[in-house]
Amino acid sequence: AQSVTQLGSHVSVSEGALVLLRCNYSSSVPPYLFWYVQYPNQGLQLLLKYTSAATLVKGINGFEAEFKKSETSFHLTKPSAHMSDAAEYFCAVSEGIAGNKLTFGGGTRVLVKP
Amino acid sequence: EAGVAQSPRYKIIEKRQSVAFWCNPISGHATLYWYQQILGQGPKLLIQFQNNGVVDDSQLPKDRFSAERLKGVDSTLKIQPAKLEDSAVYLCASSLEERAADTQYFGPGTRLTVL
């Protein structure tokens, strides 16, 4: 069965500092991996996804993530945080053999300090 | 392109009452999903439809939850009777097909409070 672990339920960063959100997955087959962002009282919006092409994936709003098979990780980074990045971020995994059922991690809430 | 629409946005009911949520997916999307998001947790899939057929409902509490997608477009999710632990945000999502790499697009959700 697939699973996702996000280390740190809350992360606080200063404006302009590096944002690093950690995600580790468990999957019995090569996975597809996703990062979504959720702003207050809104649905989830896709930031980026890994679908077995390039291991470094670039997404919207300056975010990127690197797939590391040996570490079963898919950490999300952004070089310079902006106030508008304050939100909750979810990592998710999908196994191709099971259709596209998404299993989500518990989420990481990002606070950006001025 | 219009996104996934959901209504109502908020609902407050007493326990043991019934409630229904409605979802209209993105036009042309064959696959529709209902997720339950409890406060402080990630979304959990309740049911997945491919057109008007159920693909996965393994985590749907079938003694109280039901869902349908008539004509393969709109969908409704019903809870009867509601329990306190059903308080959550119910998210609807849709994707073009059910391929593993297909992006799921989410609606704004319905926040349910059961008193």
gemmi code that builds the backbone of each chain (N, CA, C; Angstrom):
import gemmi

chains = {
    "A": [
        ("ALA", (0.846, -1.195, 0.000), (0.000, 0.000, 0.000), (0.883, 1.246, 0.000)),
        ("GLN", (0.399, 2.269, -0.654), (1.170, 3.504, -0.744), (0.904, 4.366, 0.469)),
        ("SER", (1.910, 5.172, 0.858), (1.743, 6.099, 1.975), (2.683, 7.270, 1.792)),
        ("VAL", (2.382, 8.362, 2.492), (3.175, 9.584, 2.406), (3.386, 10.136, 3.803)),
        ("THR", (4.624, 10.546, 4.090), (4.941, 11.180, 5.357), (5.529, 12.556, 5.097)),
        ("GLN", (4.912, 13.560, 5.692), (5.456, 14.910, 5.611), (6.038, 15.268, 6.975)),
        ("LEU", (7.321, 15.553, 6.999), (7.988, 15.883, 8.250), (7.742, 17.337, 8.594)),
        ("GLY", (7.186, 17.558, 9.785), (6.908, 18.917, 10.218), (5.524, 19.357, 9.810)),
        ("SER", (4.631, 19.494, 10.775), (3.278, 19.951, 10.456), (3.227, 21.466, 10.295)),
        ("HIS", (4.211, 22.155, 10.850), (4.298, 23.607, 10.733), (5.740, 23.994, 10.436)),
        ("VAL", (5.899, 24.946, 9.523), (7.210, 25.493, 9.185), (7.096, 27.003, 9.160)),
        ("SER", (8.046, 27.681, 9.806), (8.072, 29.132, 9.805), (9.337, 29.605, 9.098)),
        ("VAL", (9.182, 30.480, 8.137), (10.336, 31.002, 7.394), (10.232, 32.519, 7.307)),
        ("SER", (11.357, 33.164, 7.164), (11.374, 34.604, 6.961), (11.214, 34.918, 5.484)),
        ("GLU", (10.604, 36.023, 5.205), (10.453, 36.458, 3.810), (11.832, 36.560, 3.179)),
        ("GLY", (11.972, 35.958, 2.002), (13.253, 35.957, 1.314), (14.123, 34.757, 1.610)),
        ("ALA", (13.775, 33.976, 2.611), (14.567, 32.792, 2.968), (14.115, 31.576, 2.174)),
        ("LEU", (14.949, 30.527, 2.226), (14.640, 29.277, 1.543), (13.444, 28.582, 2.194)),
        ("VAL", (12.567, 28.060, 1.354), (11.477, 27.214, 1.828), (11.818, 25.765, 1.478)),
        ("LEU", (11.791, 24.882, 2.479), (12.057, 23.461, 2.267), (10.988, 22.656, 2.991)),
        ("LEU", (10.203, 21.915, 2.228), (9.168, 21.065, 2.803), (9.491, 19.619, 2.439)),
        ("ARG", (9.495, 18.772, 3.451), (9.959, 17.400, 3.254), (8.810, 16.426, 3.034)),
        ("CYS", (9.028, 15.508, 2.117), (8.037, 14.483, 1.806), (8.756, 13.173, 1.517)),
        ("ASN", (8.358, 12.126, 2.233), (8.843, 10.783, 1.953), (7.660, 9.893, 1.645)),
        ("TYR", (7.848, 8.974, 0.725), (6.740, 8.141, 0.285), (7.096, 6.672, 0.401)),
        ("SER", (6.070, 5.866, 0.388), (6.230, 4.425, 0.334), (5.347, 3.922, -0.791)),
        ("SER", (5.947, 3.154, -1.691), (5.175, 2.644, -2.819), (5.799, 1.353, -3.316)),
        ("SER", (4.962, 0.423, -3.694), (5.457, -0.869, -4.157), (5.819, -0.854, -5.641)),
        ("VAL", (5.449, 0.212, -6.322), (5.751, 0.348, -7.747), (6.250, 1.770, -7.974)),
        ("PRO", (6.879, 2.033, -9.119), (7.304, 3.417, -9.384), (6.123, 4.372, -9.248)),
        ("PRO", (6.280, 5.383, -8.421), (5.131, 6.240, -8.118), (5.036, 7.460, -9.028)),
        ("TYR", (3.864, 8.048, -9.003), (3.692, 9.398, -9.494), (3.505, 10.264, -8.242)),
        ("LEU", (4.167, 11.410, -8.207), (4.172, 12.234, -7.001), (3.692, 13.641, -7.306)),
        ("PHE", (2.997, 14.210, -6.364), (2.360, 15.510, -6.557), (2.575, 16.379, -5.314)),
        ("TRP", (2.658, 17.679, -5.542), (2.560, 18.664, -4.470), (1.379, 19.580, -4.787)),
        ("TYR", (0.512, 19.736, -3.772), (-0.617, 20.647, -3.876), (-0.495, 21.717, -2.795)),
        ("VAL", (-1.068, 22.890, -3.065), (-1.139, 23.967, -2.083), (-2.603, 24.274, -1.800)),
        ("GLN", (-2.892, 24.577, -0.552), (-4.260, 24.918, -0.159), (-4.248, 26.223, 0.616)),
        ("TYR", (-4.901, 27.235, 0.068), (-5.063, 28.506, 0.765), (-6.335, 28.435, 1.614)),
        ("PRO", (-6.443, 29.268, 2.633), (-7.594, 29.197, 3.528), (-8.931, 29.226, 2.784)),
        ("ASN", (-9.798, 28.308, 3.155), (-11.158, 28.225, 2.601), (-11.179, 28.005, 1.090)),
        ("GLN", (-10.138, 27.388, 0.584), (-10.096, 27.073, -0.846), (-9.776, 25.594, -1.040)),
        ("GLY", (-9.989, 25.134, -2.258), (-9.606, 23.763, -2.591), (-8.117, 23.667, -2.819)),
        ("LEU", (-7.666, 22.496, -3.255), (-6.243, 22.272, -3.492), (-5.889, 22.658, -4.925)),
        ("GLN", (-4.715, 23.257, -5.055), (-4.212, 23.659, -6.367), (-2.884, 22.951, -6.626)),
        ("LEU", (-2.744, 22.375, -7.802), (-1.517, 21.652, -8.123), (-0.339, 22.611, -8.278)),
        ("LEU", (0.762, 22.315, -7.569), (2.004, 23.075, -7.724), (2.890, 22.427, -8.795)),
        ("LEU", (3.041, 21.115, -8.694), (3.883, 20.378, -9.636), (3.634, 18.888, -9.470)),
        ("LYS", (4.119, 18.120, -10.484), (3.989, 16.675, -10.391), (5.162, 15.975, -11.061)),
        ("TYR", (5.513, 14.815, -10.546), (6.549, 13.966, -11.114), (5.874, 12.760, -11.751)),
        ("THR", (6.197, 12.574, -13.056), (5.565, 11.460, -13.777), (6.596, 10.630, -14.517)),
        ("SER", (7.753, 10.418, -13.919), (8.828, 9.541, -14.380), (9.633, 10.116, -15.533)),
        ("ALA", (9.556, 11.408, -15.757), (10.423, 12.046, -16.742), (11.635, 12.604, -15.977)),
        ("ALA", (11.899, 13.882, -16.061), (13.025, 14.487, -15.351), (12.810, 14.400, -13.847)),
        ("THR", (13.883, 14.124, -13.109), (13.758, 13.984, -11.656), (13.621, 15.330, -10.955)),
        ("LEU", (14.085, 16.410, -11.580), (13.893, 17.742, -11.021), (12.688, 18.359, -11.728)),
        ("VAL", (11.676, 18.648, -10.964), (10.425, 19.132, -11.529), (10.208, 20.582, -11.118)),
        ("LYS", (9.916, 21.414, -12.078), (9.629, 22.821, -11.793), (8.125, 23.046, -11.854)),
        ("GLY", (7.638, 23.841, -10.907), (6.204, 24.086, -10.847), (5.884, 25.565, -10.911)),
        ("ILE", (4.693, 25.875, -10.451), (4.254, 27.263, -10.481), (4.789, 28.029, -9.276)),
        ("ASN", (4.761, 29.355, -9.370), (5.131, 30.233, -8.251), (6.572, 30.033, -7.773)),
        ("GLY", (7.463, 29.544, -8.640), (8.865, 29.409, -8.290), (9.231, 28.170, -7.491)),
        ("PHE", (8.283, 27.259, -7.292), (8.560, 26.027, -6.557), (9.164, 24.956, -7.466)),
        ("GLU", (9.971, 24.092, -6.872), (10.485, 22.927, -7.566), (10.655, 21.787, -6.572)),
        ("ALA", (10.733, 20.578, -7.109), (10.901, 19.405, -6.256), (11.781, 18.402, -6.984)),
        ("GLU", (12.539, 17.622, -6.205), (13.435, 16.639, -6.779), (13.050, 15.245, -6.317)),
        ("PHE", (12.856, 14.356, -7.267), (12.551, 12.959, -6.972), (13.853, 12.211, -6.755)),
        ("LYS", (13.983, 11.602, -5.556), (15.161, 10.803, -5.236), (14.703, 9.399, -4.867)),
        ("LYS", (14.875, 8.490, -5.815), (14.379, 7.130, -5.608), (15.085, 6.446, -4.447)),
        ("SER", (16.400, 6.639, -4.344), (17.177, 5.964, -3.304), (16.764, 6.399, -1.904)),
        ("GLU", (16.254, 7.623, -1.800), (15.827, 8.138, -0.508), (14.302, 8.110, -0.357)),
        ("THR", (13.610, 7.647, -1.349), (12.132, 7.673, -1.418), (11.607, 9.028, -0.963)),
        ("SER", (12.195, 10.082, -1.545), (11.809, 11.429, -1.136), (11.390, 12.275, -2.337)),
        ("PHE", (10.640, 13.301, -2.038), (10.188, 14.258, -3.063), (10.008, 15.589, -2.356)),
        ("HIS", (11.113, 16.176, -1.917), (11.070, 17.418, -1.152), (10.788, 18.624, -2.041)),
        ("LEU", (10.046, 19.565, -1.494), (9.634, 20.781, -2.210), (10.487, 21.955, -1.739)),
        ("THR", (10.983, 22.757, -2.669), (11.792, 23.922, -2.298), (11.391, 25.150, -3.091)),
        ("LYS", (11.705, 26.296, -2.488), (11.583, 27.579, -3.176), (12.705, 28.451, -2.638)),
        ("PRO", (13.528, 29.029, -3.501), (14.720, 29.747, -3.029), (14.411, 30.935, -2.124)),
        ("SER", (13.333, 31.646, -2.406), (13.057, 32.873, -1.683), (11.563, 32.971, -1.363)),
        ("ALA", (11.241, 32.905, -0.088), (9.834, 32.904, 0.323), (9.199, 34.280, 0.156)),
        ("HIS", (7.939, 34.250, -0.223), (7.144, 35.474, -0.345), (5.967, 35.352, 0.600)),
        ("MET", (5.454, 36.499, 1.042), (4.327, 36.487, 1.973), (3.156, 35.673, 1.427)),
        ("SER", (2.983, 35.699, 0.126), (1.863, 34.981, -0.497), (2.032, 33.464, -0.469)),
        ("ASP", (3.205, 32.980, -0.025), (3.423, 31.531, 0.063), (2.832, 30.935, 1.338)),
        ("ALA", (2.336, 31.780, 2.230), (1.713, 31.284, 3.449), (0.466, 30.484, 3.096)),
        ("ALA", (0.504, 29.201, 3.390), (-0.579, 28.288, 3.013), (-0.252, 26.913, 3.590)),
        ("GLU", (-1.099, 25.933, 3.265), (-0.805, 24.556, 3.648), (-0.440, 23.778, 2.395)),
        ("TYR", (0.569, 22.937, 2.531), (1.109, 22.202, 1.397), (0.966, 20.704, 1.639)),
        ("PHE", (0.492, 20.017, 0.605), (0.272, 18.581, 0.705), (1.057, 17.841, -0.369)),
        ("CYS", (1.736, 16.797, 0.065), (2.403, 15.886, -0.840), (1.477, 14.682, -1.049)),
        ("ALA", (1.434, 14.145, -2.259), (0.550, 13.012, -2.542), (1.223, 12.048, -3.501)),
        ("VAL", (0.847, 10.779, -3.402), (1.399, 9.734, -4.267), (0.268, 8.988, -4.953)),
        ("SER", (0.531, 8.583, -6.171), (-0.410, 7.774, -6.937), (0.355, 6.612, -7.536)),
        ("GLU", (-0.223, 5.427, -7.439), (0.392, 4.244, -8.037), (-0.354, 3.901, -9.314)),
        ("GLY", (0.395, 3.765, -10.392), (-0.216, 3.554, -11.692), (-1.113, 2.343, -11.763)),
        ("ILE", (-0.764, 1.269, -11.025), (-1.550, 0.052, -11.139), (-2.915, 0.199, -10.487)),
        ("ALA", (-3.087, 1.212, -9.654), (-4.353, 1.385, -8.938), (-5.120, 2.569, -9.501)),
        ("GLY", (-4.972, 2.820, -10.779), (-5.617, 3.989, -11.355), (-4.891, 5.220, -10.863)),
        ("ASN", (-5.618, 6.257, -10.520), (-4.943, 7.449, -10.034), (-5.464, 7.873, -8.675)),
        ("LYS", (-5.706, 6.887, -7.820), (-6.086, 7.208, -6.454), (-4.931, 7.924, -5.779)),
        ("LEU", (-5.196, 9.091, -5.224), (-4.172, 9.860, -4.524), (-4.206, 9.553, -3.037)),
        ("THR", (-3.015, 9.293, -2.470), (-2.867, 9.198, -1.035), (-2.058, 10.406, -0.584)),
        ("PHE", (-2.633, 11.177, 0.333), (-2.028, 12.427, 0.767), (-1.280, 12.266, 2.078)),
        ("GLY", (-0.250, 13.119, 2.246), (0.375, 13.265, 3.539), (-0.483, 14.154, 4.428)),
        ("GLY", (-0.019, 14.351, 5.653), (-0.803, 15.104, 6.618), (-0.754, 16.615, 6.428)),
        ("GLY", (0.127, 17.087, 5.558), (0.199, 18.513, 5.274), (1.230, 19.242, 6.133)),
        ("THR", (1.754, 20.330, 5.570), (2.671, 21.224, 6.291), (2.170, 22.646, 6.120)),
        ("ARG", (1.903, 23.290, 7.228), (1.446, 24.686, 7.175), (2.660, 25.596, 7.217)),
        ("VAL", (2.739, 26.502, 6.250), (3.877, 27.427, 6.145), (3.468, 28.812, 6.603)),
        ("LEU", (4.237, 29.346, 7.530), (4.052, 30.717, 7.998), (5.245, 31.532, 7.505)),
        ("VAL", (4.987, 32.669, 6.890), (6.052, 33.529, 6.385), (6.099, 34.794, 7.220)),
        ("LYS", (7.252, 35.030, 7.833), (7.430, 36.195, 8.693), (8.068, 37.334, 7.898)),
        ("PRO", (7.561, 38.558, 8.114), (8.128, 39.702, 7.375), (9.539, 40.020, 7.835)),
    ],
    "B": [
        ("GLU", (-11.563, 28.593, -18.615), (-12.185, 27.292, -18.323), (-12.730, 27.309, -16.907)),
        ("ALA", (-14.016, 26.957, -16.751), (-14.622, 26.932, -15.433), (-14.038, 25.784, -14.641)),
        ("GLY", (-13.889, 26.011, -13.327), (-13.346, 24.979, -12.460), (-14.429, 24.069, -11.927)),
        ("VAL", (-14.052, 23.269, -10.931), (-14.998, 22.369, -10.280), (-15.885, 23.191, -9.348)),
        ("ALA", (-17.189, 23.024, -9.479), (-18.123, 23.773, -8.652), (-18.712, 22.865, -7.586)),
        ("GLN", (-18.879, 23.417, -6.377), (-19.482, 22.667, -5.289), (-20.480, 23.555, -4.557)),
        ("SER", (-21.525, 22.917, -4.051), (-22.454, 23.649, -3.197), (-23.112, 22.679, -2.226)),
        ("PRO", (-23.512, 23.172, -1.042), (-23.235, 24.510, -0.543), (-21.779, 24.647, -0.100)),
        ("ARG", (-21.342, 25.821, 0.249), (-19.985, 26.005, 0.746), (-19.892, 25.660, 2.227)),
        ("TYR", (-20.961, 25.916, 2.944), (-20.996, 25.641, 4.372), (-22.345, 25.003, 4.734)),
        ("LYS", (-22.298, 24.096, 5.711), (-23.522, 23.462, 6.179), (-23.349, 23.101, 7.648)),
        ("ILE", (-24.353, 23.461, 8.438), (-24.362, 23.099, 9.845), (-25.626, 22.290, 10.104)),
        ("ILE", (-25.486, 21.095, 10.679), (-26.632, 20.249, 10.960), (-26.477, 19.635, 12.345)),
        ("GLU", (-27.580, 19.080, 12.842), (-27.548, 18.344, 14.098), (-27.208, 16.882, 13.773)),
        ("LYS", (-26.614, 16.199, 14.745), (-26.338, 14.776, 14.540), (-27.645, 14.039, 14.304)),
        ("ARG", (-27.543, 12.992, 13.509), (-28.665, 12.144, 13.073), (-29.483, 12.765, 11.940)),
        ("GLN", (-29.195, 14.027, 11.583), (-29.865, 14.589, 10.418), (-29.168, 14.103, 9.151)),
        ("SER", (-29.785, 14.387, 8.018), (-29.184, 14.028, 6.740), (-28.721, 15.293, 6.023)),
        ("VAL", (-27.779, 15.111, 5.095), (-27.233, 16.249, 4.357), (-26.760, 15.750, 2.990)),
        ("ALA", (-26.804, 16.646, 2.021), (-26.353, 16.283, 0.675), (-25.470, 17.388, 0.117)),
        ("PHE", (-24.457, 16.974, -0.619), (-23.535, 17.903, -1.252), (-23.579, 17.659, -2.761)),
        ("TRP", (-23.369, 18.730, -3.495), (-23.434, 18.648, -4.955), (-22.111, 19.067, -5.575)),
        ("CYS", (-21.753, 18.417, -6.676), (-20.509, 18.727, -7.373), (-20.736, 18.721, -8.878)),
        ("ASN", (-20.199, 19.737, -9.533), (-20.202, 19.793, -11.003), (-18.755, 19.832, -11.473)),
        ("PRO", (-18.277, 18.794, -12.131), (-16.851, 18.745, -12.511), (-16.555, 19.634, -13.721)),
        ("ILE", (-15.289, 19.719, -14.045), (-14.873, 20.440, -15.243), (-15.445, 19.716, -16.465)),
        ("SER", (-15.943, 20.486, -17.396), (-16.567, 19.917, -18.578), (-15.621, 18.966, -19.313)),
        ("GLY", (-16.126, 17.775, -19.610), (-15.325, 16.801, -20.353), (-14.500, 15.870, -19.488)),
        ("HIS", (-14.477, 16.111, -18.189), (-13.710, 15.238, -17.291), (-14.519, 13.984, -16.979)),
        ("ALA", (-13.904, 12.829, -17.276), (-14.605, 11.567, -17.098), (-14.551, 11.059, -15.664)),
        ("THR", (-13.527, 11.458, -14.934), (-13.317, 10.902, -13.598), (-13.638, 11.938, -12.528)),
        ("LEU", (-14.386, 11.505, -11.525), (-14.806, 12.395, -10.440), (-14.518, 11.726, -9.110)),
        ("TYR", (-14.069, 12.518, -8.158), (-13.667, 12.015, -6.847), (-14.348, 12.825, -5.734)),
        ("TRP", (-14.644, 12.144, -4.647), (-15.042, 12.806, -3.413), (-14.000, 12.463, -2.343)),
        ("TYR", (-13.501, 13.523, -1.682), (-12.541, 13.368, -0.604), (-13.128, 13.947, 0.684)),
        ("GLN", (-12.721, 13.385, 1.796), (-13.057, 13.933, 3.116), (-11.761, 14.468, 3.735)),
        ("GLN", (-11.795, 15.724, 4.165), (-10.624, 16.318, 4.801), (-10.986, 16.758, 6.218)),
        ("ILE", (-10.547, 15.988, 7.177), (-10.761, 16.332, 8.582), (-9.724, 17.366, 8.988)),
        ("LEU", (-10.110, 18.267, 9.847), (-9.235, 19.367, 10.260), (-7.869, 18.850, 10.699)),
        ("GLY", (-6.815, 19.417, 10.099), (-5.461, 19.035, 10.466), (-4.923, 17.822, 9.747)),
        ("GLN", (-5.693, 17.264, 8.819), (-5.264, 16.074, 8.086), (-5.295, 16.322, 6.582)),
        ("GLY", (-4.661, 15.418, 5.857), (-4.747, 15.466, 4.410), (-6.054, 14.858, 3.932)),
        ("PRO", (-6.462, 15.179, 2.718), (-7.704, 14.603, 2.181), (-7.625, 13.084, 2.072)),
        ("LYS", (-8.766, 12.430, 2.285), (-8.865, 10.982, 2.154), (-9.939, 10.671, 1.131)),
        ("LEU", (-9.599, 9.821, 0.159), (-10.558, 9.483, -0.891), (-11.724, 8.680, -0.322)),
        ("LEU", (-12.936, 9.130, -0.629), (-14.132, 8.385, -0.246), (-14.623, 7.520, -1.400)),
        ("ILE", (-14.719, 8.114, -2.578), (-15.257, 7.395, -3.720), (-14.739, 8.011, -5.004)),
        ("GLN", (-14.541, 7.155, -6.010), (-14.086, 7.586, -7.328), (-15.023, 7.022, -8.384)),
        ("PHE", (-15.459, 7.895, -9.290), (-16.310, 7.508, -10.419), (-15.528, 7.643, -11.718)),
        ("GLN", (-15.751, 6.717, -12.618), (-15.307, 6.849, -14.000), (-16.585, 6.886, -14.826)),
        ("ASN", (-16.866, 8.069, -15.421), (-18.180, 8.331, -16.025), (-19.238, 8.104, -14.942)),
        ("ASN", (-20.190, 7.209, -15.126), (-21.179, 7.039, -14.060), (-20.995, 5.736, -13.302)),
        ("GLY", (-19.839, 5.101, -13.459), (-19.556, 3.864, -12.745), (-18.577, 4.083, -11.608)),
        ("VAL", (-18.741, 3.320, -10.522), (-17.857, 3.429, -9.363), (-16.575, 2.630, -9.598)),
        ("VAL", (-15.429, 3.308, -9.424), (-14.134, 2.659, -9.580), (-13.612, 2.177, -8.234)),
        ("ASP", (-13.784, 3.025, -7.209), (-13.240, 2.703, -5.888), (-14.117, 3.350, -4.837)),
        ("ASP", (-14.710, 2.576, -3.979), (-15.475, 3.112, -2.836), (-15.083, 2.371, -1.575)),
        ("SER", (-13.854, 1.887, -1.534), (-13.404, 1.054, -0.425), (-13.366, 1.791, 0.910)),
        ("GLN", (-13.239, 3.122, 0.883), (-13.171, 3.872, 2.131), (-14.441, 4.667, 2.397)),
        ("LEU", (-15.480, 4.358, 1.696), (-16.771, 5.022, 1.919), (-17.548, 4.257, 2.990)),
        ("PRO", (-17.939, 4.931, 4.085), (-18.755, 4.251, 5.116), (-20.164, 4.029, 4.587)),
        ("LYS", (-20.383, 2.888, 4.015), (-21.591, 2.660, 3.230), (-22.857, 2.547, 4.071)),
        ("ASP", (-22.688, 2.412, 5.397), (-23.887, 2.355, 6.224), (-24.542, 3.722, 6.350)),
        ("ARG", (-23.786, 4.789, 6.059), (-24.364, 6.121, 6.213), (-24.087, 7.048, 5.029)),
        ("PHE", (-23.079, 6.738, 4.242), (-22.703, 7.578, 3.100), (-23.160, 6.913, 1.804)),
        ("SER", (-23.638, 7.742, 0.880), (-23.952, 7.253, -0.458), (-23.589, 8.339, -1.463)),
        ("ALA", (-23.294, 7.918, -2.663), (-22.951, 8.869, -3.714), (-23.441, 8.342, -5.042)),
        ("GLU", (-23.774, 9.263, -5.919), (-24.178, 8.877, -7.257), (-23.697, 9.910, -8.259)),
        ("ARG", (-23.570, 9.455, -9.471), (-23.163, 10.333, -10.570), (-24.000, 9.948, -11.788)),
        ("LEU", (-25.204, 10.453, -11.783), (-26.128, 10.157, -12.864), (-25.666, 10.846, -14.136)),
        ("LYS", (-25.789, 10.163, -15.254), (-25.453, 10.691, -16.576), (-23.975, 11.041, -16.709)),
        ("GLY", (-23.168, 10.615, -15.749), (-21.730, 10.798, -15.871), (-21.238, 12.229, -15.786)),
        ("VAL", (-22.045, 13.126, -15.204), (-21.600, 14.524, -15.100), (-21.626, 14.927, -13.622)),
        ("ASP", (-22.717, 15.567, -13.180), (-22.836, 16.015, -11.798), (-22.855, 14.831, -10.845)),
        ("SER", (-22.509, 15.136, -9.594), (-22.524, 14.085, -8.579), (-23.073, 14.650, -7.277)),
        ("THR", (-23.699, 13.779, -6.492), (-24.133, 14.151, -5.153), (-23.582, 13.137, -4.154)),
        ("LEU", (-23.219, 13.647, -2.995), (-22.758, 12.824, -1.872), (-23.734, 13.068, -0.727)),
        ("LYS", (-24.242, 11.999, -0.150), (-25.219, 12.118, 0.923), (-24.723, 11.421, 2.179)),
        ("ILE", (-25.076, 12.014, 3.311), (-24.792, 11.406, 4.610), (-26.113, 11.303, 5.356)),
        ("GLN", (-26.436, 10.069, 5.782), (-27.685, 9.859, 6.501), (-27.592, 8.613, 7.358)),
        ("PRO", (-27.642, 8.722, 8.685), (-27.656, 9.934, 9.493), (-26.231, 10.419, 9.783)),
        ("ALA", (-26.081, 11.704, 10.009), (-24.751, 12.255, 10.276), (-24.331, 12.007, 11.718)),
        ("LYS", (-23.023, 11.840, 11.894), (-22.434, 11.706, 13.210), (-21.486, 12.872, 13.457)),
        ("LEU", (-21.135, 13.072, 14.727), (-20.229, 14.176, 15.066), (-18.911, 14.071, 14.302)),
        ("GLU", (-18.421, 12.843, 14.129), (-17.123, 12.648, 13.482), (-17.144, 12.890, 11.976)),
        ("ASP", (-18.332, 13.182, 11.440), (-18.424, 13.514, 10.014), (-18.090, 14.983, 9.760)),
        ("SER", (-17.890, 15.751, 10.802), (-17.500, 17.153, 10.632), (-16.167, 17.201, 9.898)),
        ("ALA", (-16.173, 17.861, 8.751), (-14.999, 17.867, 7.875), (-15.297, 18.762, 6.680)),
        ("VAL", (-14.291, 18.923, 5.843), (-14.497, 19.557, 4.538), (-14.592, 18.439, 3.505)),
        ("TYR", (-15.615, 18.504, 2.684), (-15.812, 17.504, 1.630), (-15.422, 18.133, 0.301)),
        ("LEU", (-14.379, 17.572, -0.275), (-13.812, 18.101, -1.507), (-14.196, 17.225, -2.687)),
        ("CYS", (-14.580, 17.863, -3.748), (-14.830, 17.167, -5.004), (-13.692, 17.510, -5.959)),
        ("ALA", (-13.261, 16.548, -6.727), (-12.194, 16.764, -7.718), (-12.569, 16.049, -9.005)),
        ("SER", (-11.964, 16.478, -10.097), (-12.186, 15.779, -11.366), (-10.887, 15.728, -12.155)),
        ("SER", (-10.779, 14.740, -13.019), (-9.635, 14.630, -13.923), (-10.129, 14.145, -15.267)),
        ("LEU", (-9.319, 14.392, -16.274), (-9.720, 14.058, -17.636), (-10.007, 12.559, -17.766)),
        ("GLU", (-9.099, 11.747, -17.275), (-9.256, 10.301, -17.274), (-8.752, 9.775, -15.942)),
        ("GLU", (-8.626, 8.450, -15.816), (-8.145, 7.894, -14.559), (-6.712, 7.380, -14.673)),
        ("ARG", (-5.951, 7.962, -15.570), (-4.538, 7.604, -15.649), (-3.814, 8.165, -14.431)),
        ("ALA", (-2.788, 7.436, -13.988), (-2.090, 7.810, -12.756), (-1.460, 9.189, -12.837)),
        ("ALA", (-1.066, 9.617, -14.004), (-0.397, 10.914, -14.129), (-1.367, 12.067, -14.317)),
        ("ASP", (-2.651, 11.773, -14.472), (-3.620, 12.844, -14.720), (-3.764, 13.745, -13.504)),
        ("THR", (-3.768, 15.036, -13.749), (-3.950, 16.002, -12.667), (-5.393, 15.993, -12.187)),
        ("GLN", (-5.567, 15.999, -10.885), (-6.893, 16.147, -10.306), (-7.097, 17.614, -9.946)),
        ("TYR", (-8.228, 18.168, -10.384), (-8.574, 19.557, -10.127), (-9.649, 19.578, -9.044)),
        ("PHE", (-9.406, 20.388, -8.007), (-10.273, 20.382, -6.841), (-11.222, 21.573, -6.822)),
        ("GLY", (-12.407, 21.334, -6.314), (-13.335, 22.404, -6.033), (-13.018, 23.049, -4.690)),
        ("PRO", (-13.785, 24.084, -4.301), (-13.508, 24.817, -3.064), (-13.903, 24.064, -1.804)),
        ("GLY", (-14.726, 23.024, -1.960), (-15.116, 22.227, -0.803), (-16.386, 22.707, -0.131)),
        ("THR", (-16.990, 21.775, 0.628), (-18.131, 22.084, 1.494), (-17.707, 21.782, 2.929)),
        ("ARG", (-17.785, 22.808, 3.763), (-17.415, 22.614, 5.172), (-18.652, 22.196, 5.947)),
        ("LEU", (-18.643, 20.965, 6.478), (-19.768, 20.439, 7.241), (-19.443, 20.461, 8.726)),
        ("THR", (-20.363, 21.024, 9.500), (-20.263, 20.994, 10.953), (-21.466, 20.235, 11.489)),
        ("VAL", (-21.190, 19.179, 12.254), (-22.256, 18.381, 12.853), (-22.270, 18.655, 14.355)),
        ("LEU", (-23.394, 19.151, 14.845), (-23.503, 19.519, 16.275), (-24.230, 18.461, 17.074)),
    ],
}
model = gemmi.Model(1)
for chain_id, residues in chains.items():
    chain = gemmi.Chain(chain_id)
    for i, (resn, *xyz) in enumerate(residues, 1):
        res = gemmi.Residue()
        res.name, res.seqid = resn, gemmi.SeqId(i, " ")
        for name, pos in zip(("N", "CA", "C"), xyz):
            atom = gemmi.Atom()
            atom.name, atom.element = name, gemmi.Element(name[0])
            atom.pos, atom.b_iso = gemmi.Position(*pos), 0.0
            res.add_atom(atom)
        chain.add_residue(res)
    model.add_chain(chain)
structure = gemmi.Structure()
structure.add_model(model)
structure.setup_entities()
